[in-house]
Amino acid sequence: MRVAATTNALDNGADIAKVQEWLGHANIATTRIYDHRKTRPEDSPTFKVNY
């Protein structure tokens, strides 16, 4: 249930920090365990570019 809810929320544009808060996780790494999207925007090289 948590995997489906987390993945669905993130697929529909929810911010991972908000999902972390909803799930009550102290560390965002724990939230990422429940993220089963095929691709994650934060893993993209363009996401890491500093302007």
C-alpha positions, 0 to 999 in steps of 0.5 A: 500500500505504501509503495503504491501511494508513494509512487502514485503521489510522485507520478502526479507531481507531489514533492518528495519532501511532502511525501516524506512528511506524509509518511513520517520519515525522518530521512528522505532516503527512506521515502525513496525506498517506496518510490518505484517510478521507472525514472526519477527526476532527481536522478537526471543529470539535468536535475543536478545542474546548478545555475 
